[in-house]
């Protein structure tokens, strides 16, 4: 029986092998003709894995275009959700870095191209800083009244954000609207971190975000506009000098008894330290009103221009 089966298998064996080879070739031809390899492009979201904590992370691309190749039949059921693009930040430190894009494709697909194939990431450390909160009065009180005293619930706040954003913050301010009030009142004042241009610095959080401010009013006081006089201290770095000093505002409204205000033409700032200064700077300083005099906004900005002293010319006299 076994011998008979062997004879059947071996009978015309070369012809049978040739027929099998031809069948395989024909099958491959038919499959390639009916289910050819094609290309298509999918736009997928760029995922981030192993991102370090304590950093603000920004990137120059949010998605990646993947051009892939595969049998046409596979594209029938494929969707963008089946393709993944990601970057691994496990070995990335603070600063700017170009990171290679990694991909995950369904079985049977081949990656032809990823655009972009690298993405630039910037890692900016999250930091905190304490700052004095400033409260600026806006508007006016009822006729015959003026602001005698402002009492905020907080004096110092904490700002938090990326180190580069924190460097931009020069002041934390809250605006106290008087809104024509004629009696003492309190209100909740939002606090905002601003830069040297007076614009809010996005991405910086102020803690607490607001303060309760009590406003006490006084009656029967005279009002007057006087000049702000900056008072400079000592300690300027050797080899430098102050070329000019300007205040913002230049003049300010004060209130007080008539016998005091009639003699008052200017109001001084608290002494401004120049210790170690070598370049032009803006300083936010408090005013120092005399006893009995009140100021609606008790702080001003002083612009101090500093320049290097000119070296004395030296030479030898001709005989």
Backbone as CSV, one residue per row, in Angstrom:
resi,resn,N_x,N_y,N_z,CA_x,CA_y,CA_z,C_x,C_y,C_z
1,UNK,0.846,-1.201,0.000,0.000,0.000,0.000,0.885,1.255,0.000
2,UNK,1.880,1.247,0.886,2.797,2.380,0.966,3.571,2.512,-0.335
3,UNK,3.983,1.389,-0.901,4.731,1.399,-2.157,3.880,1.963,-3.276
4,UNK,2.612,1.616,-3.256,1.707,2.119,-4.283,1.547,3.633,-4.176
5,UNK,1.435,4.145,-2.964,1.277,5.598,-2.744,2.535,6.331,-3.199
6,UNK,3.708,5.689,-2.929,4.954,6.317,-3.341,5.031,6.393,-4.863
7,UNK,4.585,5.376,-5.491,4.601,5.370,-6.956,3.696,6.460,-7.522
8,UNK,2.539,6.627,-6.880,1.604,7.663,-7.359,2.219,9.050,-7.212
9,UNK,2.892,9.290,-6.045,3.489,10.609,-5.783,4.643,10.870,-6.743
10,UNK,5.463,9.829,-6.968,6.659,10.015,-7.781,6.369,9.992,-9.275
11,UNK,5.169,9.518,-9.656,4.827,9.455,-11.071,4.754,10.866,-11.651
12,UNK,5.499,11.144,-12.682,5.540,12.472,-13.325,5.882,13.576,-12.315
13,UNK,6.828,13.308,-11.393,7.167,14.267,-10.326,7.668,15.600,-10.874
14,UNK,8.551,15.609,-11.863,8.996,16.915,-12.387,7.849,17.763,-12.914
15,UNK,6.915,17.096,-13.574,5.770,17.849,-14.129,4.916,18.413,-12.996
16,UNK,4.766,17.622,-11.938,3.960,18.094,-10.802,4.616,19.286,-10.112
17,UNK,5.947,19.239,-9.947,6.659,20.366,-9.316,6.521,21.614,-10.175
18,UNK,6.675,21.463,-11.485,6.544,22.591,-12.390,5.150,23.193,-12.316
19,UNK,4.142,22.311,-12.214,2.759,22.793,-12.121,2.548,23.586,-10.827
20,UNK,3.166,23.116,-9.734,3.039,23.825,-8.442,3.680,25.200,-8.518
21,UNK,4.882,25.263,-9.116,5.577,26.551,-9.238,4.747,27.523,-10.067
22,UNK,4.183,27.006,-11.183,3.356,27.867,-12.043,2.119,28.344,-11.283
23,UNK,1.557,27.466,-10.466,0.363,27.836,-9.692,0.681,28.951,-8.691
24,UNK,1.849,28.807,-8.018,2.253,29.847,-7.045,2.464,31.174,-7.755
25,UNK,3.127,31.138,-8.908,3.373,32.373,-9.661,2.061,33.006,-10.093
26,UNK,1.162,32.183,-10.579,-0.145,32.703,-11.009,-0.917,33.283,-9.828
27,UNK,-0.820,32.619,-8.678,-1.519,33.128,-7.466,-0.965,34.491,-7.069
28,UNK,0.397,34.614,-7.076,1.022,35.895,-6.726,0.642,36.978,-7.714
29,UNK,0.588,36.618,-9.005,0.216,37.595,-10.016,-1.208,38.086,-9.814
30,UNK,-2.096,37.142,-9.564,-3.504,37.502,-9.350,-3.659,38.370,-8.107
31,UNK,-2.950,37.974,-7.027,-3.064,38.741,-5.780,-2.535,40.160,-5.959
32,UNK,-1.388,40.304,-6.658,-0.836,41.641,-6.879,-1.732,42.463,-7.792
33,UNK,-2.363,41.820,-8.700,-3.240,42.528,-9.623,-4.540,42.935,-8.943
34,UNK,-5.070,42.087,-8.100,-6.344,42.347,-7.438,-6.177,43.106,-6.123
35,UNK,-5.007,42.970,-5.455,-4.780,43.615,-4.150,-3.379,44.237,-4.135
36,UNK,-3.152,45.252,-4.968,-1.804,45.812,-5.090,-1.405,46.603,-3.850
37,UNK,-0.099,46.878,-3.721,0.415,47.709,-2.639,0.235,49.173,-3.027
38,UNK,-0.399,49.952,-2.141,-0.644,51.371,-2.418,-0.164,52.208,-1.235
39,UNK,-0.169,53.551,-1.406,0.239,54.477,-0.344,-0.906,55.421,0.000
40,UNK,-0.894,55.852,1.245,-1.878,56.838,1.691,-1.263,57.627,2.849
41,UNK,-1.853,58.788,3.157,-1.331,59.671,4.211,-2.384,59.884,5.292
42,UNK,-1.951,59.812,6.536,-2.826,60.041,7.691,-2.195,61.139,8.566
43,UNK,-3.018,62.059,9.016,-2.569,63.089,9.957,-2.990,62.682,11.362
44,UNK,-2.004,62.486,12.239,-2.297,61.991,13.588,-1.751,62.964,14.629
45,UNK,-2.371,62.952,15.782,-1.932,63.806,16.884,-0.599,63.294,17.422
46,UNK,0.276,64.250,17.762,1.571,63.883,18.323,1.431,63.722,19.839
47,UNK,1.674,62.530,20.318,1.589,62.256,21.751,2.967,62.429,22.396
48,UNK,2.948,62.754,23.688,4.174,62.914,24.462,4.168,61.906,25.606
49,UNK,5.217,61.121,25.728,5.322,60.140,26.809,6.533,60.468,27.665
50,UNK,6.450,60.074,28.934,7.547,60.262,29.903,7.958,61.732,30.040
51,UNK,6.961,62.619,30.023,7.264,64.045,30.198,7.664,64.303,31.651
52,UNK,8.783,64.991,31.890,9.216,65.259,33.267,8.269,66.241,33.956
53,UNK,8.104,66.087,35.259,7.238,66.978,36.022,7.979,68.260,36.391
54,UNK,7.202,69.309,36.648,7.789,70.571,37.084,8.282,71.453,35.967
55,UNK,7.810,71.210,34.733,8.225,72.010,33.593,7.017,72.448,32.780
56,UNK,7.132,73.630,32.167,6.203,74.039,31.126,6.793,73.525,29.818
57,UNK,6.022,72.726,29.074,6.533,72.082,27.877,5.810,72.642,26.654
58,UNK,6.580,73.164,25.710,6.013,73.633,24.451,6.695,72.921,23.298
59,UNK,5.980,72.785,22.187,6.524,72.093,21.014,6.118,72.848,19.759
60,UNK,6.895,72.667,18.686,6.628,73.414,17.460,5.737,72.661,16.483
61,UNK,5.188,71.520,16.900,4.240,70.782,16.058,3.296,69.997,16.960
62,UNK,2.006,70.010,16.610,1.014,69.285,17.401,0.554,68.006,16.718
63,UNK,0.860,67.858,15.430,0.446,66.671,14.685,1.534,66.274,13.698
64,UNK,1.411,65.051,13.187,2.401,64.510,12.255,1.665,63.856,11.087
65,UNK,2.158,64.077,9.877,1.609,63.410,8.698,2.407,62.141,8.424
66,UNK,1.716,60.999,8.432,2.363,59.714,8.188,1.967,59.207,6.803
67,UNK,2.968,59.011,5.936,2.717,58.384,4.636,3.103,56.922,4.754
68,UNK,2.132,56.045,4.521,2.343,54.611,4.741,2.017,53.841,3.466
69,UNK,2.563,52.614,3.404,2.339,51.729,2.259,1.831,50.385,2.767
70,UNK,0.924,49.772,1.997,0.410,48.467,2.366,-0.555,47.948,1.317
71,UNK,-0.950,46.668,1.415,-1.924,46.110,0.481,-3.226,46.915,0.510
72,UNK,-3.829,47.077,-0.647,-5.034,47.894,-0.744,-6.138,47.406,0.180
73,UNK,-6.220,46.120,0.381,-7.297,45.558,1.214,-7.208,46.046,2.660
74,UNK,-5.968,46.357,3.138,-5.821,46.797,4.525,-6.359,48.203,4.740
75,UNK,-6.359,49.027,3.684,-6.816,50.408,3.830,-8.333,50.506,3.965
76,UNK,-9.034,49.433,3.581,-10.501,49.466,3.634,-10.991,49.696,5.053
77,UNK,-10.352,49.025,6.023,-10.805,49.114,7.415,-9.910,50.002,8.280
78,UNK,-8.858,50.588,7.688,-7.935,51.401,8.481,-8.472,52.818,8.670
79,UNK,-8.138,53.433,9.824,-8.506,54.823,10.102,-7.331,55.513,10.795
80,UNK,-7.414,56.821,10.945,-6.330,57.568,11.578,-6.062,57.096,12.998
81,UNK,-7.097,56.622,13.681,-6.935,56.170,15.068,-6.047,54.940,15.186
82,UNK,-5.806,54.239,14.066,-4.974,53.033,14.103,-3.482,53.356,14.035
83,UNK,-3.151,54.605,13.718,-1.750,55.000,13.555,-1.364,55.945,14.687
84,UNK,-0.180,55.754,15.237,0.267,56.542,16.379,1.620,57.198,16.069
85,UNK,1.764,58.429,16.573,3.052,59.130,16.505,3.316,59.712,17.888
86,UNK,4.535,59.533,18.392,4.833,60.004,19.737,6.308,60.369,19.865
87,UNK,6.618,61.119,20.926,8.006,61.404,21.276,8.209,61.011,22.732
88,UNK,9.393,60.556,23.039,9.750,60.132,24.395,10.679,61.183,24.996
89,UNK,10.218,61.817,26.095,11.000,62.878,26.729,11.726,62.411,27.984
90,UNK,11.879,61.115,28.140,12.490,60.580,29.360,13.932,61.041,29.552
91,UNK,14.638,61.336,28.463,16.044,61.743,28.574,16.256,63.219,28.241
92,UNK,15.157,63.978,28.173,15.250,65.393,27.809,15.301,66.253,29.064
93,UNK,16.229,67.197,29.103,16.374,68.091,30.246,15.931,69.503,29.875
94,UNK,16.089,70.434,30.821,15.668,71.813,30.614,16.361,72.420,29.397
95,UNK,15.597,73.203,28.638,16.141,73.848,27.450,15.394,73.446,26.198
96,UNK,16.023,73.684,25.032,15.395,73.394,23.743,16.067,72.176,23.124
97,UNK,15.240,71.238,22.635,15.776,69.987,22.103,14.963,69.545,20.881
98,UNK,15.654,68.972,19.875,15.001,68.339,18.734,14.870,66.853,19.044
99,UNK,13.627,66.354,19.069,13.366,64.979,19.490,12.785,64.185,18.313
100,UNK,13.294,62.974,18.105,12.870,62.108,17.011,11.447,61.612,17.226
101,UNK,10.648,61.638,16.181,9.274,61.143,16.236,9.267,59.622,16.063
102,UNK,8.586,58.925,16.959,8.428,57.471,16.881,7.009,57.158,16.376
103,UNK,6.854,56.019,15.717,5.539,55.665,15.171,5.157,54.234,15.546
104,UNK,3.852,54.008,15.580,3.299,52.666,15.774,2.264,52.457,14.674
105,UNK,2.483,51.401,13.815,1.606,51.147,12.681,0.913,49.794,12.826
106,UNK,-0.292,49.665,12.280,-0.954,48.345,12.283,-0.143,47.338,11.475
107,UNK,-0.336,46.052,11.785,0.394,44.991,11.085,0.082,45.039,9.592
108,UNK,1.115,44.910,8.786,0.954,44.895,7.336,1.265,46.226,6.690
109,UNK,1.431,47.293,7.502,1.736,48.607,6.956,3.225,48.906,7.104
110,UNK,3.732,49.699,6.166,5.127,50.113,6.180,5.184,51.639,6.153
111,UNK,6.029,52.240,7.013,6.172,53.693,7.041,7.048,54.144,5.877
112,UNK,6.519,55.056,5.082,7.279,55.632,3.979,7.943,56.934,4.420
113,UNK,7.159,57.784,5.145,7.691,59.080,5.556,6.848,59.651,6.685
114,UNK,7.509,60.354,7.612,6.830,61.091,8.677,7.239,62.551,8.566
115,UNK,6.250,63.443,8.509,6.502,64.874,8.432,5.775,65.583,9.576
116,UNK,6.533,66.262,10.457,7.991,66.263,10.560,8.490,64.980,11.197
117,UNK,9.744,64.641,10.981,10.289,63.435,11.607,11.002,63.760,12.921
118,UNK,11.249,65.065,13.170,11.735,65.516,14.475,10.934,66.753,14.880
119,UNK,10.708,66.908,16.185,9.939,68.036,16.711,10.765,68.732,17.786
120,UNK,10.771,70.057,17.750,11.536,70.825,18.732,10.691,71.057,19.987
121,UNK,11.230,70.647,21.127,10.569,70.822,22.414,11.369,71.799,23.272
122,UNK,10.648,72.647,24.007,11.277,73.557,24.961,10.736,73.254,26.344
123,UNK,11.636,72.939,27.264,11.260,72.658,28.645,11.684,73.825,29.522
124,UNK,10.706,74.476,30.144,10.950,75.661,30.966,10.508,75.336,32.392
125,UNK,11.457,75.386,33.317,11.164,74.982,34.688,10.121,75.895,35.341
126,UNK,9.169,75.283,36.058,8.155,76.026,36.808,8.771,76.497,38.123
127,UNK,8.693,77.812,38.376,9.282,78.381,39.590,8.258,79.272,40.291
128,UNK,8.585,79.665,41.512,7.746,80.567,42.297,8.576,81.762,42.756
129,UNK,7.890,82.869,42.978,8.553,84.075,43.449,7.567,84.904,44.249
130,UNK,8.037,85.469,45.352,7.187,86.337,46.170,7.355,87.786,45.717
131,UNK,6.229,88.507,45.643,6.254,89.901,45.241,5.252,90.705,46.067
132,UNK,5.525,91.985,46.186,4.624,92.886,46.883,3.474,93.253,45.944
133,UNK,2.270,93.184,46.430,1.101,93.556,45.634,0.866,95.058,45.726
134,UNK,0.544,95.669,44.602,0.257,97.103,44.551,-1.227,97.296,44.242
135,UNK,-1.818,98.285,44.890,-3.236,98.560,44.681,-3.391,99.982,44.150
136,UNK,-3.970,100.081,42.956,-4.111,101.355,42.257,-5.576,101.766,42.261
137,UNK,-5.825,102.956,42.746,-7.190,103.468,42.834,-7.599,104.077,41.500
138,UNK,-8.793,103.750,41.040,-9.328,104.317,39.800,-10.678,104.956,40.085
139,UNK,-11.031,105.961,39.305,-12.304,106.645,39.505,-12.205,107.681,40.608
140,UNK,-13.331,108.102,41.101,-13.363,109.129,42.148,-14.493,108.838,43.121
141,UNK,-14.366,109.399,44.313,-15.409,109.238,45.329,-16.473,110.324,45.139
142,UNK,-17.477,110.284,46.003,-18.548,111.277,45.924,-17.993,112.668,46.214
143,UNK,-18.630,113.725,45.688,-18.166,115.095,45.944,-18.040,115.366,47.446
144,UNK,-16.951,116.074,47.800,-16.727,116.417,49.201,-16.024,115.347,49.994
145,UNK,-15.658,114.221,49.354,-14.970,113.134,50.051,-13.681,112.795,49.309
146,UNK,-12.784,112.153,50.014,-11.545,111.683,49.405,-11.101,110.413,50.117
147,UNK,-10.194,109.696,49.510,-9.695,108.452,50.104,-8.729,108.792,51.230
148,UNK,-9.026,108.281,52.423,-8.147,108.504,53.568,-7.178,107.350,53.764
149,UNK,-7.647,106.118,53.519,-6.790,104.954,53.787,-7.322,103.749,53.019
150,UNK,-6.374,102.940,52.526,-6.709,101.689,51.842,-6.041,100.554,52.589
151,UNK,-6.804,99.547,52.953,-6.275,98.419,53.723,-6.552,97.114,52.984
152,UNK,-5.542,96.541,52.289,-5.747,95.260,51.601,-5.569,94.092,52.567
153,UNK,-6.195,92.962,52.246,-6.090,91.770,53.095,-4.739,91.085,52.941
154,UNK,-4.022,91.347,51.837,-2.690,90.760,51.617,-1.739,91.846,51.147
155,UNK,-0.482,91.725,51.516,0.542,92.645,51.040,1.522,91.959,50.097
156,UNK,1.796,90.681,50.380,2.736,89.914,49.564,2.023,88.722,48.943
157,UNK,2.300,88.466,47.672,1.697,87.341,46.968,2.800,86.465,46.379
158,UNK,2.409,85.270,45.942,3.330,84.351,45.280,2.919,84.218,43.822
159,UNK,3.865,84.426,42.917,3.582,84.194,41.502,4.267,82.896,41.080
160,UNK,3.605,82.163,40.204,4.112,80.855,39.767,3.960,80.729,38.266
161,UNK,4.991,80.193,37.634,4.953,79.985,36.194,6.302,79.563,35.674
162,UNK,6.414,79.476,34.355,7.694,79.134,33.728,8.721,80.207,34.054
163,UNK,9.971,79.780,34.232,11.035,80.714,34.629,11.142,81.888,33.680
164,UNK,10.991,81.647,32.384,11.090,82.738,31.401,9.940,83.718,31.549
165,UNK,8.756,83.237,31.924,7.610,84.127,32.123,7.757,84.921,33.423
166,UNK,8.252,84.262,34.468,8.422,84.944,35.757,9.404,86.105,35.623
167,UNK,10.424,85.949,34.788,11.409,87.018,34.595,10.776,88.273,34.006
168,UNK,9.677,88.108,33.271,9.017,89.251,32.636,8.200,90.075,33.632
169,UNK,7.799,89.456,34.740,6.901,90.131,35.678,7.658,91.218,36.438
170,UNK,7.151,92.442,36.369,7.756,93.556,37.110,6.878,94.016,38.270
171,UNK,5.565,93.778,38.156,4.649,94.227,39.197,3.456,93.287,39.271
172,UNK,2.844,93.244,40.458,1.554,92.577,40.642,0.596,93.656,41.132
173,UNK,-0.456,93.912,40.363,-1.331,95.031,40.676,-2.789,94.610,40.793
174,UNK,-3.531,95.411,41.527,-4.978,95.269,41.634,-5.600,96.654,41.546
175,UNK,-6.673,96.776,40.779,-7.315,98.075,40.587,-8.521,98.201,41.519
176,UNK,-8.490,99.264,42.343,-9.556,99.518,43.309,-10.459,100.604,42.737
177,UNK,-11.645,100.235,42.294,-12.582,101.194,41.709,-13.379,101.921,42.781
178,UNK,-13.307,103.250,42.769,-14.020,104.042,43.785,-15.505,104.169,43.461
179,UNK,-15.826,104.232,42.171,-17.211,104.160,41.705,-18.148,105.145,42.391
180,UNK,-17.652,106.346,42.717,-18.520,107.385,43.272,-19.010,107.148,44.687
181,UNK,-18.387,106.232,45.421,-18.826,105.936,46.789,-18.644,107.155,47.692
182,UNK,-19.578,107.323,48.613,-19.495,108.410,49.577,-19.272,107.934,50.987
183,UNK,-19.291,106.622,51.206,-19.061,106.026,52.522,-17.976,104.970,52.422
184,UNK,-17.442,104.579,53.582,-16.443,103.507,53.605,-17.020,102.250,52.960
185,UNK,-16.172,101.507,52.259,-16.667,100.301,51.595,-15.528,99.298,51.428
186,UNK,-15.887,98.067,51.090,-14.916,97.002,50.816,-15.268,96.349,49.495
187,UNK,-14.267,95.808,48.820,-14.504,95.094,47.569,-13.399,94.078,47.318
188,UNK,-13.731,93.098,46.482,-12.778,92.057,46.111,-12.046,92.499,44.855
189,UNK,-10.713,92.526,44.917,-9.897,93.058,43.821,-9.047,91.939,43.214
190,UNK,-9.247,91.619,41.922,-8.387,90.617,41.270,-6.954,91.136,41.162
191,UNK,-5.982,90.236,41.269,-4.574,90.595,41.180,-3.990,90.062,39.869
192,UNK,-3.191,90.886,39.214,-2.658,90.545,37.896,-1.152,90.778,37.851
193,UNK,-0.417,89.822,37.266,1.028,89.975,37.061,1.245,90.660,35.723
194,UNK,1.992,91.783,35.714,2.210,92.534,34.481,3.700,92.718,34.217
195,UNK,4.026,93.037,32.956,5.418,93.268,32.578,5.723,94.760,32.561
196,UNK,6.912,95.122,32.084,7.343,96.515,32.103,6.478,97.395,31.213
197,UNK,5.782,96.796,30.234,4.900,97.551,29.342,3.485,97.667,29.880
198,UNK,3.257,97.117,31.073,1.929,97.180,31.661,0.969,96.133,31.144
199,UNK,1.482,95.116,30.468,0.624,94.061,29.925,0.677,92.821,30.819
200,UNK,-0.446,92.132,30.878,-0.499,90.916,31.684,0.434,89.854,31.104
201,UNK,1.152,89.167,31.979,2.055,88.103,31.548,1.272,86.793,31.560
202,UNK,0.978,86.289,30.376,0.191,85.061,30.259,0.960,83.878,30.829
203,UNK,0.235,82.968,31.430,0.866,81.759,31.965,1.363,81.883,33.381
204,UNK,1.271,83.086,33.970,1.710,83.282,35.344,0.491,83.318,36.262
205,UNK,0.542,82.518,37.321,-0.547,82.454,38.288,-0.189,83.249,39.526
206,UNK,-1.143,84.043,40.008,-0.952,84.824,41.226,-1.716,84.140,42.360
207,UNK,-1.026,83.895,43.487,-1.639,83.256,44.645,-1.451,84.140,45.876
208,UNK,-2.548,84.603,46.506,-3.941,84.413,46.095,-4.263,85.235,44.854
209,UNK,-5.329,84.842,44.176,-5.693,85.495,42.925,-6.385,86.832,43.141
210,UNK,-6.844,87.097,44.360,-7.540,88.351,44.632,-7.332,88.738,46.092
211,UNK,-7.706,89.972,46.414,-7.573,90.464,47.784,-8.822,91.251,48.163
212,UNK,-9.179,91.185,49.430,-10.250,92.017,49.957,-9.644,93.357,50.358
213,UNK,-10.192,94.438,49.841,-9.652,95.765,50.109,-10.708,96.623,50.799
214,UNK,-10.332,97.175,51.957,-11.210,98.096,52.684,-10.776,99.519,52.381
215,UNK,-11.731,100.347,52.010,-11.447,101.735,51.650,-12.134,102.658,52.658
216,UNK,-11.337,103.488,53.321,-11.870,104.465,54.270,-11.842,105.846,53.625
217,UNK,-12.962,106.551,53.734,-13.084,107.872,53.134,-13.047,108.956,54.196
218,UNK,-12.670,110.147,53.782,-12.648,111.301,54.689,-13.402,112.452,54.042
219,UNK,-13.974,113.311,54.878,-14.727,114.470,54.385,-14.041,115.763,54.812
220,UNK,-14.344,116.811,54.077,-13.871,118.137,54.451,-12.407,118.382,54.199
221,UNK,-11.748,117.529,53.434,-10.331,117.742,53.139,-10.168,118.464,51.804
222,UNK,-9.136,119.260,51.735,-8.803,119.973,50.504,-7.994,119.044,49.591
223,UNK,-8.162,119.164,48.276,-7.392,118.379,47.311,-6.474,119.301,46.524
224,UNK,-5.342,118.764,46.114,-4.366,119.566,45.389,-3.475,118.659,44.539
225,UNK,-3.038,119.168,43.397,-2.104,118.445,42.537,-0.694,118.946,42.841
226,UNK,0.216,118.032,43.193,1.586,118.418,43.516,2.560,117.574,42.699
227,UNK,3.790,118.024,42.624,4.845,117.324,41.882,5.442,116.203,42.725
228,UNK,5.764,115.096,42.068,6.433,113.982,42.749,7.940,114.214,42.684
229,UNK,8.592,114.164,43.827,10.027,114.421,43.913,10.756,113.142,44.332
230,UNK,11.502,112.503,43.419,12.221,111.278,43.776,13.414,111.574,44.678
231,UNK,13.614,110.730,45.664,14.737,110.877,46.591,15.679,109.702,46.377
232,UNK,16.888,109.983,45.903,17.869,108.937,45.602,18.808,108.721,46.770
233,UNK,19.120,107.459,47.021,20.068,107.106,48.063,21.479,107.033,47.509
234,UNK,22.370,106.448,48.299,23.768,106.320,47.902,24.046,104.893,47.406
235,UNK,25.314,104.627,47.127,25.735,103.265,46.806,25.865,102.969,45.341
236,UNK,25.780,103.992,44.470,25.933,103.747,43.039,27.315,103.154,42.759
237,UNK,27.364,102.185,41.863,28.622,101.502,41.549,29.683,102.504,41.091
238,UNK,30.916,102.236,41.470,32.026,103.112,41.109,32.168,103.202,39.596
239,UNK,32.389,104.426,39.095,32.565,104.616,37.662,31.279,104.911,36.925
240,UNK,30.167,105.021,37.649,28.869,105.285,37.023,28.246,106.521,37.659
241,UNK,27.315,107.145,36.928,26.616,108.313,37.430,25.180,108.322,36.935
242,UNK,24.308,109.023,37.661,22.908,109.159,37.273,22.806,110.325,36.298
243,UNK,22.287,110.028,35.088,22.186,111.087,34.078,20.830,111.780,34.112
244,UNK,19.776,111.054,34.493,18.460,111.676,34.597,17.542,110.814,35.446
245,UNK,16.530,111.455,36.009,15.535,110.768,36.834,14.158,111.303,36.460
246,UNK,13.230,110.403,36.144,11.866,110.799,35.806,10.886,109.934,36.598
247,UNK,9.752,110.527,36.953,8.730,109.776,37.677,7.494,109.598,36.810
248,UNK,6.778,108.550,37.029,5.519,108.291,36.353,4.483,107.880,37.405
249,UNK,3.523,108.749,37.725,3.250,110.045,37.099,4.192,111.131,37.613
250,UNK,4.233,112.256,36.863,5.070,113.388,37.266,4.406,114.140,38.418
251,UNK,3.057,114.222,38.357,2.304,114.899,39.409,1.224,113.966,39.940
252,UNK,0.766,114.261,41.154,-0.202,113.379,41.790,-1.145,114.194,42.671
253,UNK,-2.358,113.675,42.839,-3.337,114.373,43.678,-3.199,113.932,45.136
254,UNK,-3.173,114.922,46.017,-3.112,114.646,47.450,-4.298,115.332,48.117
255,UNK,-4.582,114.928,49.344,-5.680,115.520,50.109,-5.218,115.750,51.535
256,UNK,-5.741,116.816,52.164,-5.360,117.121,53.534,-5.944,118.438,53.987
257,UNK,-5.676,118.824,55.212,-6.168,120.113,55.721,-5.611,121.266,54.895
258,UNK,-6.401,122.336,54.774,-6.012,123.473,53.944,-4.726,124.117,54.440
259,UNK,-4.522,124.197,55.771,-3.331,124.855,56.294,-2.043,124.120,55.930
260,UNK,-2.134,122.802,55.659,-0.955,122.028,55.250,-0.775,122.089,53.740
261,UNK,-1.869,121.879,52.997,-1.766,121.832,51.539,-1.409,123.176,50.932
262,UNK,-1.769,124.255,51.579,-1.468,125.575,51.017,0.031,125.800,50.881
263,UNK,0.825,125.128,51.701,2.274,125.274,51.667,2.962,124.139,50.904
264,UNK,2.185,123.129,50.524,2.775,121.931,49.906,2.832,122.079,48.388
265,UNK,4.018,121.934,47.806,4.183,122.010,46.344,4.677,120.700,45.750
266,UNK,5.240,119.844,46.596,5.735,118.564,46.099,5.634,117.516,47.198
267,UNK,5.711,116.256,46.773,5.688,115.150,47.719,6.834,114.209,47.372
268,UNK,7.596,113.836,48.358,8.790,113.020,48.122,8.464,111.527,48.105
269,UNK,9.344,110.795,47.441,9.275,109.335,47.506,10.110,108.862,48.691
270,UNK,9.939,107.630,49.059,10.866,107.039,50.010,12.237,106.925,49.336
271,UNK,13.280,106.848,50.133,14.632,106.841,49.567,14.840,105.610,48.684
272,UNK,15.378,105.852,47.487,15.604,104.788,46.498,17.070,104.363,46.561
273,UNK,17.317,103.122,46.859,18.686,102.624,46.941,19.285,102.467,45.545
274,UNK,20.494,102.945,45.375,21.226,102.800,44.117,22.342,101.774,44.238
275,UNK,22.335,101.037,45.299,23.426,100.122,45.623,23.700,99.141,44.481
276,UNK,24.899,99.242,43.906,25.347,98.287,42.891,24.775,98.484,41.507
277,UNK,23.951,99.509,41.276,23.342,99.692,39.967,24.381,100.122,38.937
278,UNK,24.302,99.497,37.750,25.228,99.841,36.665,24.498,100.099,35.346
279,UNK,23.176,100.016,35.357,22.429,100.246,34.120,21.093,100.901,34.438
280,UNK,20.492,101.476,33.414,19.214,102.166,33.553,18.153,101.201,34.077
281,UNK,17.314,101.691,34.998,16.340,100.812,35.628,15.057,101.565,35.961
282,UNK,13.981,100.827,36.133,12.707,101.362,36.616,12.456,100.800,38.003
283,UNK,12.200,101.677,38.959,11.946,101.260,40.332,10.546,101.692,40.747
284,UNK,9.791,100.760,41.317,8.484,101.101,41.858,8.656,101.432,43.329
285,UNK,8.360,102.656,43.715,8.630,103.105,45.080,7.384,103.714,45.709
286,UNK,7.371,103.689,47.029,6.275,104.271,47.792,6.525,105.761,48.025
287,UNK,5.437,106.514,48.143,5.536,107.935,48.462,5.652,108.117,49.974
288,UNK,6.158,109.259,50.390,6.319,109.567,51.815,5.592,110.881,52.118
289,UNK,4.260,110.863,52.153,3.511,112.103,52.384,3.709,112.603,53.809
290,UNK,3.649,113.918,54.014,3.764,114.463,55.378,2.535,114.100,56.205
291,UNK,2.648,114.206,57.500,1.539,113.883,58.401,0.311,114.699,58.035
292,UNK,-0.824,114.014,58.016,-2.087,114.681,57.722,-2.432,114.700,56.250
293,UNK,-1.515,114.282,55.388,-1.746,114.288,53.944,-1.949,112.856,53.457
294,UNK,-2.967,112.662,52.635,-3.237,111.335,52.085,-3.065,111.360,50.575
295,UNK,-2.705,110.197,50.036,-2.493,110.044,48.601,-3.358,108.897,48.107
296,UNK,-4.054,109.127,47.016,-4.937,108.080,46.488,-4.142,106.852,46.073
297,UNK,-3.128,107.056,45.243,-2.231,105.964,44.854,-0.875,106.225,45.475
298,UNK,-0.450,105.333,46.359,0.716,105.604,47.194,2.032,105.140,46.584
299,UNK,2.040,104.720,45.314,3.295,104.280,44.699,3.432,104.879,43.315
300,UNK,4.672,105.101,42.920,4.980,105.649,41.591,6.149,104.867,41.005
301,UNK,6.317,104.985,39.705,7.464,104.371,39.031,8.511,105.448,38.765
302,UNK,9.750,105.167,39.141,10.846,106.113,38.943,11.809,105.520,37.915
303,UNK,11.988,106.249,36.816,12.897,105.818,35.749,14.253,106.480,35.988
304,UNK,15.267,105.672,36.245,16.602,106.178,36.581,17.573,105.782,35.473
305,UNK,18.101,106.792,34.782,19.073,106.526,33.728,20.483,106.606,34.311
306,UNK,21.235,105.539,34.093,22.595,105.450,34.634,23.569,105.234,33.482
307,UNK,24.671,105.950,33.524,25.678,105.795,32.478,27.065,105.784,33.101
308,UNK,28.027,105.247,32.341,29.412,105.213,32.805,30.009,106.612,32.726
309,UNK,30.804,106.959,33.708,31.471,108.259,33.693,32.515,108.289,32.583
310,UNK,32.656,109.464,31.977,33.686,109.617,30.938,35.062,109.674,31.592
311,UNK,35.986,108.946,31.009,37.348,108.954,31.531,38.042,110.258,31.141
312,UNK,38.771,110.809,32.079,39.491,112.045,31.809,40.582,111.802,30.764
313,UNK,40.672,112.718,29.787,41.711,112.575,28.739,43.091,112.755,29.346
314,UNK,44.011,111.932,28.922,45.386,112.014,29.424,46.366,112.191,28.284
315,UNK,47.466,112.888,28.508,48.438,113.090,27.445,49.704,113.772,27.994
316,UNK,50.683,113.908,27.163,51.944,114.534,27.572,52.115,115.857,26.862
317,UNK,52.407,116.882,27.610,52.542,118.224,27.032,53.797,118.278,26.162
318,UNK,53.691,119.011,25.052,54.836,119.163,24.141,55.817,120.160,24.715
319,UNK,57.086,119.933,24.570,58.098,120.883,25.083,58.068,122.170,24.293
